[in-house]
């Protein structure tokens, strides 16, 4: 019992490490609060909740994707909420997660009363696997709009070798980083994480850092995702997006799906004409095989006991709802839990989930179908930017949607725009960033275990050919995929 309780304790420490804070005077002057959907609908929160736009779009568009299903052979159409286009620098779902989170870190550092406290609050440590999107997004946006010093990185573990994962590490190595640690040198990596979890007075000044929550899952992160749901509700009311019967997305830390759940509850509370389709559901696909198994056996994402366990949707939804009420917003706990328990479905089929960090058989088939037959268009038919369907996350949600379309007999094209009335919440950035640092030299200086992992990563998409070979290759083998 001591081990699981200790793990829950560490997760709770990480979840609460950032907290919430009011905006600084600079934020109030420099940021347009009306660009945040949460503030548009609850303006009383703007003076209470720190937020930086991070250069994000005011709204992400909804596009239509047409492809030939690998299951039925029929042509299918559905909508895509283009969170991948939210930033020209690096998009995806992590941007909304970071808008309140990095702003809170900036605010807390500015309000520190001692030099040691300021040093700990301003020095951030982001933790992830080698292919982590959270690492790339945090490092880039902290430097390019977060008004914070360079972030430290702990690549705590490898994941399935895949060129997409290697590219994320290369992006991180090209960007401004204070220090980086990796699984090739386990001791220093664990020491850096442990130091960040300890009180400041127990840690040498050089090791002071605030650990960011895994996957960005914190109250601040979830509230950022609420804005995504509210923004979609606005688009539905305006007629620029259909009211979806189902929204599909991958689930890692549960931050994004929890924000959507709370956002749906808030949209309905506010009387917005959205999320009213009969049988509406949010469909989450756990991307880690152990999380999928735990959900399959115990229902841990939605069970009442899980409200004390971070990284579950039940905990994330209730914690964010309580914080919203404390700030003077509506108490949506009951409504949000109702959405979670009655209108959220988790797909735990091993053939769709696969293993963390890489494609499952179903997601690889879905990705290849998109590569061969997919076309993304705006309303009216003009071509839209292509999707980056990684095996780590996004393709697994697509695979679940295609399975549902095949199972319910709606595998063919339906009349109207986005005919199947299903929506893919596109979480993987359309852009792979490359900073000013020499990421190739940095990778070649990494421990042998890390280089071996990077070299084994194959290109899984015909649309993104490339390779990494630190022994016989060059940087030009992959740099065409970065910008």
C-alpha positions as CSV (number, residue, x, y, z in Angstrom):
1,X,0.0,0.0,0.0
2,X,2.9,2.3,0.7
3,X,4.0,2.4,-3.0
4,X,0.7,3.4,-4.6
5,X,0.1,6.0,-1.8
6,X,3.6,7.4,-2.3
7,X,3.0,7.6,-6.1
8,X,-0.3,9.4,-5.5
9,X,1.5,11.8,-3.2
10,X,4.1,12.6,-5.8
11,X,1.4,13.1,-8.4
12,X,-0.5,15.4,-6.1
13,X,2.7,17.4,-5.5
14,X,3.2,17.8,-9.2
15,X,-0.4,18.7,-9.9
16,X,-0.4,21.5,-7.3
17,X,3.1,22.8,-8.0
18,X,2.0,25.7,-10.2
19,X,-1.4,26.6,-8.7
20,X,-3.2,29.8,-9.8
21,X,-2.3,33.5,-9.6
22,X,-3.7,36.8,-10.7
23,X,-2.2,38.6,-13.7
24,X,0.6,41.0,-13.4
25,X,0.3,44.6,-14.3
26,X,2.3,43.9,-17.5
27,X,-0.1,41.1,-18.5
28,X,-3.1,43.4,-18.0
29,X,-1.5,46.0,-20.2
30,X,-0.1,43.7,-22.9
31,X,-2.7,41.0,-23.3
32,X,-6.2,41.3,-24.8
33,X,-8.5,39.5,-22.4
34,X,-11.2,39.2,-25.1
35,X,-8.9,36.8,-27.0
36,X,-9.5,34.2,-24.3
37,X,-12.8,32.5,-24.7
38,X,-13.1,31.8,-20.9
39,X,-12.8,35.5,-20.2
40,X,-15.3,36.4,-23.0
41,X,-17.9,34.4,-21.2
42,X,-16.8,35.0,-17.6
43,X,-15.2,38.4,-17.7
44,X,-15.0,38.6,-14.0
45,X,-12.2,36.0,-14.1
46,X,-9.8,38.2,-16.1
47,X,-8.5,40.2,-13.1
48,X,-8.1,37.0,-11.1
49,X,-6.5,34.5,-13.5
50,X,-3.2,35.0,-15.1
51,X,-3.1,34.4,-18.9
52,X,-0.7,34.9,-21.8
53,X,-1.8,34.4,-25.4
54,X,1.6,33.0,-26.3
55,X,0.9,34.4,-29.8
56,X,-1.9,31.9,-30.4
57,X,-4.8,32.4,-32.9
58,X,-7.9,33.9,-31.5
59,X,-9.7,30.8,-32.6
60,X,-8.7,27.6,-34.4
61,X,-10.6,26.7,-37.5
62,X,-12.8,23.7,-38.1
63,X,-12.0,21.9,-41.4
64,X,-13.3,18.8,-43.2
65,X,-11.3,15.6,-43.7
66,X,-12.2,13.1,-46.4
67,X,-10.5,9.8,-46.6
68,X,-11.2,6.2,-47.6
69,X,-11.7,4.0,-44.5
70,X,-9.2,1.2,-44.2
71,X,-12.0,-0.9,-42.6
72,X,-14.9,-0.5,-45.0
73,X,-13.2,0.9,-48.1
74,X,-15.9,3.6,-48.2
75,X,-15.2,7.3,-48.4
76,X,-15.9,9.0,-45.1
77,X,-16.1,12.7,-44.1
78,X,-15.8,14.3,-40.7
79,X,-14.7,17.5,-39.0
80,X,-11.4,18.4,-37.5
81,X,-10.9,21.1,-34.9
82,X,-7.5,22.4,-35.9
83,X,-5.8,22.9,-32.6
84,X,-2.7,21.9,-34.4
85,X,-2.8,25.3,-36.1
86,X,-3.2,27.4,-33.0
87,X,0.4,28.7,-33.3
88,X,2.8,29.1,-36.2
89,X,5.7,28.3,-33.9
90,X,4.3,25.1,-32.4
91,X,0.7,24.2,-32.1
92,X,-1.4,21.4,-30.7
93,X,-3.4,21.1,-27.5
94,X,-0.4,22.1,-25.2
95,X,-0.7,25.7,-26.2
96,X,-4.0,26.2,-24.4
97,X,-2.6,24.2,-21.4
98,X,0.3,26.6,-21.2
99,X,-1.5,29.9,-21.6
100,X,-2.7,30.1,-18.0
101,X,0.1,27.8,-16.6
102,X,3.1,29.8,-17.8
103,X,1.4,33.1,-17.0
104,X,0.8,31.8,-13.5
105,X,4.5,30.9,-13.1
106,X,5.4,34.4,-14.4
107,X,3.0,36.0,-11.9
108,X,4.2,33.9,-8.9
109,X,7.8,34.7,-9.7
110,X,7.0,38.4,-9.9
111,X,5.3,38.3,-6.5
112,X,8.0,36.4,-4.7
113,X,9.3,38.1,-1.5
114,X,12.8,36.5,-1.3
115,X,15.5,35.9,-3.9
116,X,15.4,32.1,-3.2
117,X,11.6,32.0,-3.7
118,X,11.9,34.0,-6.9
119,X,14.6,31.7,-8.2
120,X,12.5,28.6,-7.6
121,X,9.4,30.0,-9.1
122,X,11.0,31.4,-12.2
123,X,13.1,28.2,-12.9
124,X,10.9,25.6,-14.4
125,X,11.5,21.9,-14.9
126,X,9.4,20.1,-17.5
127,X,9.4,16.3,-17.4
128,X,8.5,14.0,-20.2
129,X,9.6,11.1,-22.4
130,X,11.9,11.4,-25.4
131,X,9.0,12.1,-27.7
132,X,7.1,14.5,-25.4
133,X,5.0,17.2,-27.0
134,X,4.8,18.9,-23.6
135,X,8.5,19.3,-23.5
136,X,8.7,21.0,-26.9
137,X,5.7,23.3,-26.3
138,X,6.9,24.4,-22.8
139,X,10.4,25.2,-23.8
140,X,9.4,27.0,-26.9
141,X,6.5,29.1,-25.6
142,X,8.2,29.9,-22.3
143,X,10.9,31.6,-24.4
144,X,8.7,33.1,-27.1
145,X,5.7,34.5,-25.2
146,X,5.9,33.3,-21.6
147,X,8.3,36.0,-20.4
148,X,10.3,33.4,-18.4
149,X,13.9,32.3,-18.3
150,X,14.9,29.2,-20.3
151,X,13.3,26.0,-19.0
152,X,15.2,22.9,-17.8
153,X,14.2,19.6,-19.3
154,X,14.1,16.1,-17.9
155,X,13.6,13.4,-20.6
156,X,12.9,10.8,-17.9
157,X,12.3,7.8,-20.2
158,X,12.4,6.7,-23.8
159,X,9.3,5.6,-25.7
160,X,8.8,3.5,-28.8
161,X,11.4,4.4,-31.4
162,X,9.7,6.5,-34.0
163,X,11.0,9.4,-36.2
164,X,8.2,11.7,-34.9
165,X,9.5,11.1,-31.3
166,X,13.1,11.7,-32.3
167,X,12.1,14.9,-34.0
168,X,10.5,16.2,-30.8
169,X,13.8,15.6,-28.9
170,X,15.7,17.3,-31.7
171,X,13.3,20.3,-31.5
172,X,13.9,20.5,-27.7
173,X,17.7,20.4,-28.3
174,X,17.5,23.2,-30.8
175,X,15.7,25.6,-28.4
176,X,16.9,27.6,-25.4
177,X,17.2,25.3,-22.5
178,X,18.7,26.0,-19.1
179,X,19.8,22.4,-18.4
180,X,18.7,19.0,-19.8
181,X,18.7,15.6,-18.3
182,X,17.9,12.2,-19.9
183,X,17.4,8.6,-19.2
184,X,20.9,7.8,-20.5
185,X,22.2,9.3,-17.2
186,X,19.6,8.1,-14.7
187,X,21.2,9.4,-11.6
188,X,21.4,13.1,-12.4
189,X,17.9,13.0,-14.0
190,X,16.3,11.5,-10.9
191,X,18.2,13.9,-8.7
192,X,17.0,16.9,-10.7
193,X,13.3,15.7,-10.4
194,X,13.7,15.0,-6.7
195,X,15.3,18.4,-6.1
196,X,12.3,20.1,-7.8
197,X,9.9,18.3,-5.6
198,X,11.7,19.3,-2.3
199,X,11.2,22.6,-0.4
200,X,13.6,25.3,-1.5
201,X,15.5,25.5,1.8
202,X,16.6,21.8,1.3
203,X,18.0,22.3,-2.2
204,X,21.2,23.9,-3.5
205,X,20.5,27.1,-5.2
206,X,21.8,25.8,-8.6
207,X,19.1,23.0,-8.4
208,X,16.1,25.2,-7.5
209,X,13.2,24.6,-9.9
210,X,9.4,24.4,-10.0
211,X,8.3,21.1,-11.5
212,X,5.6,21.4,-14.1
213,X,2.8,18.9,-13.9
214,X,3.0,15.8,-16.1
215,X,1.3,16.5,-19.4
216,X,0.5,20.0,-18.1
217,X,-2.4,18.5,-16.0
218,X,-3.1,21.2,-13.4
219,X,-6.1,23.4,-12.7
220,X,-4.5,26.1,-14.8
221,X,-4.0,23.7,-17.7
222,X,-7.6,22.4,-17.5
223,X,-9.0,25.9,-17.5
224,X,-7.0,26.6,-20.6
225,X,-8.7,23.7,-22.3
226,X,-12.1,25.0,-21.2
227,X,-11.5,27.9,-23.6
228,X,-11.2,25.4,-26.4
229,X,-14.7,24.0,-25.7
230,X,-16.2,27.5,-25.4
231,X,-14.6,28.6,-28.6
232,X,-16.1,25.6,-30.4
233,X,-19.5,26.5,-28.9
234,X,-19.2,30.0,-30.4
235,X,-18.3,28.6,-33.8
236,X,-21.3,26.2,-33.6
237,X,-23.6,29.1,-32.8
238,X,-22.2,31.2,-35.7
239,X,-22.6,28.3,-38.1
240,X,-18.8,28.0,-38.9
241,X,-18.8,24.5,-37.3
242,X,-21.5,21.9,-37.1
243,X,-22.7,20.7,-33.7
244,X,-20.9,17.4,-33.4
245,X,-22.5,14.1,-32.3
246,X,-19.1,13.0,-31.0
247,X,-15.6,14.5,-30.4
248,X,-12.6,12.2,-30.5
249,X,-9.3,12.9,-28.9
250,X,-6.3,11.0,-27.4
251,X,-5.9,11.0,-23.6
252,X,-2.5,11.1,-21.9
253,X,-2.6,13.1,-18.7
254,X,-6.4,13.7,-19.1
255,X,-5.9,17.5,-19.1
256,X,-7.5,18.2,-22.5
257,X,-10.4,15.8,-22.1
258,X,-11.1,17.2,-18.6
259,X,-11.2,20.8,-20.0
260,X,-13.6,19.7,-22.7
261,X,-15.9,18.1,-20.2
262,X,-15.9,21.2,-18.0
263,X,-16.3,23.4,-21.1
264,X,-19.3,21.5,-22.3
265,X,-20.9,21.8,-18.9
266,X,-20.2,25.6,-18.8
267,X,-21.5,26.1,-22.4
268,X,-24.8,24.5,-21.4
269,X,-24.9,26.5,-18.2
270,X,-24.5,29.7,-20.2
271,X,-27.3,28.7,-22.6
272,X,-25.1,28.4,-25.6
273,X,-26.6,26.5,-28.5
274,X,-24.0,23.8,-28.7
275,X,-23.4,20.2,-27.7
276,X,-27.1,19.4,-28.1
277,X,-27.0,16.5,-30.5
278,X,-28.9,13.5,-29.2
279,X,-26.5,11.0,-27.9
280,X,-23.6,13.5,-27.8
281,X,-20.4,12.0,-26.4
282,X,-16.7,12.8,-26.0
283,X,-14.6,9.8,-26.9
284,X,-11.2,9.5,-25.3
285,X,-8.5,7.1,-26.3
286,X,-5.8,6.5,-23.6
287,X,-2.4,6.5,-25.3
288,X,-0.7,4.4,-22.6
289,X,-1.5,0.7,-22.4
290,X,-1.4,0.7,-18.6
291,X,-3.9,3.6,-18.3
292,X,-6.1,1.8,-20.8
293,X,-6.0,-1.4,-18.8
294,X,-6.7,0.5,-15.5
295,X,-9.7,2.1,-17.1
296,X,-10.9,-1.2,-18.5
297,X,-10.6,-3.0,-15.1
298,X,-11.5,-0.3,-12.6
299,X,-13.1,2.6,-14.5
300,X,-10.5,4.9,-12.9
301,X,-11.0,7.9,-15.2
302,X,-14.6,8.4,-14.0
303,X,-15.0,6.5,-10.7
304,X,-15.8,8.5,-7.6
305,X,-12.8,7.3,-5.7
306,X,-10.5,8.6,-8.5
307,X,-11.3,12.3,-7.5
308,X,-8.2,12.0,-5.2
309,X,-6.0,10.6,-7.9
310,X,-4.2,13.1,-10.2
311,X,-4.0,12.3,-13.9
312,X,-7.6,11.0,-13.9
313,X,-10.4,12.9,-15.5
314,X,-12.5,12.7,-12.3
315,X,-9.8,14.4,-10.3
316,X,-9.0,17.0,-13.0
317,X,-12.6,17.9,-13.6
318,X,-13.6,18.3,-10.0
319,X,-10.4,20.2,-9.0
320,X,-10.9,22.7,-11.9
321,X,-14.6,23.1,-11.2
322,X,-13.9,23.8,-7.5
323,X,-11.3,26.4,-8.5
324,X,-13.7,28.1,-10.9
325,X,-16.3,28.4,-8.2
326,X,-13.7,29.8,-5.7
327,X,-13.0,32.6,-8.2
328,X,-16.6,33.6,-8.3
329,X,-17.6,31.6,-11.4
330,X,-20.5,29.1,-11.4
331,X,-20.2,25.9,-9.4
332,X,-20.3,23.4,-12.2
333,X,-19.1,20.3,-10.2
334,X,-22.4,18.4,-10.4
335,X,-23.0,19.3,-14.1
336,X,-19.4,18.4,-15.1
337,X,-19.4,15.1,-13.3
338,X,-22.7,14.3,-15.0
339,X,-21.1,15.0,-18.4
340,X,-18.1,12.9,-17.4
341,X,-20.0,9.9,-16.2
342,X,-22.8,9.8,-18.8
343,X,-21.4,11.4,-22.0
344,X,-17.7,10.4,-22.0
345,X,-16.6,7.0,-23.4
346,X,-13.0,5.7,-23.1
347,X,-11.8,3.4,-25.8
348,X,-9.5,0.8,-24.3
349,X,-9.2,-1.8,-27.1
350,X,-5.5,-2.9,-27.2
351,X,-5.6,-3.0,-31.0
352,X,-6.3,0.8,-30.9
353,X,-4.3,1.8,-27.9
354,X,-1.2,-0.2,-28.6
355,X,1.9,0.8,-26.6
356,X,2.8,4.2,-25.3
357,X,4.8,6.3,-27.8
358,X,4.1,4.5,-31.0
359,X,1.5,3.3,-33.5
360,X,-1.0,0.6,-32.7
361,X,-2.0,-1.7,-35.6
362,X,-5.3,0.3,-36.0
363,X,-3.7,3.7,-35.8
364,X,-1.0,2.8,-38.3
365,X,-3.8,1.7,-40.7
366,X,-5.7,4.9,-40.1
367,X,-2.5,7.0,-40.7
368,X,-1.6,5.2,-43.9
369,X,-5.2,5.6,-45.2
370,X,-4.9,9.3,-44.6
371,X,-1.5,9.5,-46.3
372,X,-2.9,7.7,-49.4
373,X,-6.4,9.1,-49.7
374,X,-6.9,11.9,-47.2
375,X,-7.8,15.5,-48.2
376,X,-8.3,18.4,-45.7
377,X,-10.5,21.3,-46.9
378,X,-12.0,24.4,-45.5
379,X,-15.8,25.0,-45.8
380,X,-16.3,25.7,-49.5
381,X,-13.7,23.1,-50.7
382,X,-10.3,24.9,-50.8
383,X,-7.4,22.9,-49.6
384,X,-6.3,23.3,-46.0
385,X,-2.9,22.5,-44.3
386,X,-2.3,18.8,-43.9
387,X,-2.5,16.9,-40.6
388,X,0.5,15.5,-38.7
389,X,-0.9,12.2,-37.6
390,X,1.6,10.9,-35.1
391,X,1.3,7.4,-33.7
392,X,2.0,8.6,-30.2
393,X,-1.4,10.4,-29.9
394,X,-3.5,11.8,-32.8
395,X,-3.7,8.7,-35.0
396,X,-5.1,6.6,-32.2
397,X,-8.1,8.9,-31.9
398,X,-8.6,8.8,-35.6
399,X,-8.5,5.0,-35.5
400,X,-11.3,4.9,-32.8
401,X,-13.5,7.2,-34.9
402,X,-13.0,5.0,-38.0
403,X,-13.9,1.9,-36.0
404,X,-17.1,3.6,-34.7
405,X,-18.1,4.7,-38.2
406,X,-17.6,1.1,-39.5
407,X,-19.4,-0.5,-36.6
408,X,-22.5,1.7,-36.7
409,X,-23.0,1.3,-40.4
410,X,-22.1,5.0,-41.2
411,X,-19.0,4.2,-43.1
412,X,-20.1,6.0,-46.2
413,X,-20.3,9.7,-47.0
414,X,-23.3,11.5,-45.6
415,X,-24.9,14.6,-47.1
416,X,-23.8,18.0,-46.0
417,X,-20.5,19.5,-44.8
418,X,-18.6,17.2,-42.4
419,X,-21.2,14.6,-43.2
420,X,-20.7,12.1,-40.4
421,X,-21.1,14.8,-37.8
422,X,-18.1,13.5,-35.9
423,X,-15.1,15.6,-34.9
424,X,-11.4,14.9,-34.4
425,X,-9.8,17.2,-31.9
426,X,-6.4,17.5,-33.5
427,X,-3.8,17.6,-30.7
428,X,-0.5,17.2,-32.6
429,X,1.2,20.3,-33.9
430,X,1.2,20.9,-37.7
431,X,4.7,22.4,-37.3
432,X,7.9,20.8,-36.1
433,X,10.0,23.7,-34.8
434,X,13.8,24.1,-35.2
435,X,15.4,26.8,-33.1
436,X,18.8,28.4,-33.4
437,X,20.8,25.8,-31.5
438,X,22.7,23.0,-33.2
439,X,20.4,20.1,-32.3
440,X,22.4,17.6,-34.4
441,X,25.6,18.2,-32.4
442,X,23.7,18.1,-29.2
443,X,22.1,14.7,-30.1
444,X,25.5,13.3,-31.1
445,X,26.8,14.4,-27.6
446,X,24.0,12.5,-25.8
447,X,24.7,9.1,-24.1
448,X,24.8,6.1,-26.3
449,X,21.5,4.8,-25.0
450,X,19.7,7.9,-26.2
451,X,21.5,7.9,-29.6
452,X,20.6,4.3,-30.1
453,X,16.9,5.1,-29.4
454,X,17.0,8.0,-31.8
455,X,18.6,5.9,-34.6
456,X,16.0,3.2,-34.4
457,X,13.1,5.6,-35.0
458,X,11.7,5.0,-38.5
459,X,9.5,7.3,-40.5
460,X,6.0,5.9,-40.2
461,X,4.4,8.3,-42.7
462,X,5.0,8.4,-46.4
463,X,4.3,12.2,-46.2
464,X,7.2,12.7,-43.8
465,X,10.2,10.8,-45.1
466,X,13.4,11.1,-43.2
467,X,15.8,9.4,-40.9
468,X,18.2,10.0,-38.0
469,X,21.5,8.2,-38.0
470,X,24.1,9.7,-35.6
471,X,26.8,7.3,-36.9
472,X,26.6,7.6,-40.7
473,X,23.9,10.2,-41.4
474,X,23.7,14.0,-41.5
475,X,21.3,16.6,-40.2
476,X,20.0,17.0,-43.7
477,X,18.4,13.6,-43.5
478,X,15.6,15.1,-41.3
479,X,15.9,18.9,-41.3
480,X,13.5,19.2,-44.2
481,X,10.7,18.2,-41.8
482,X,11.5,21.1,-39.4
483,X,11.1,24.8,-39.7
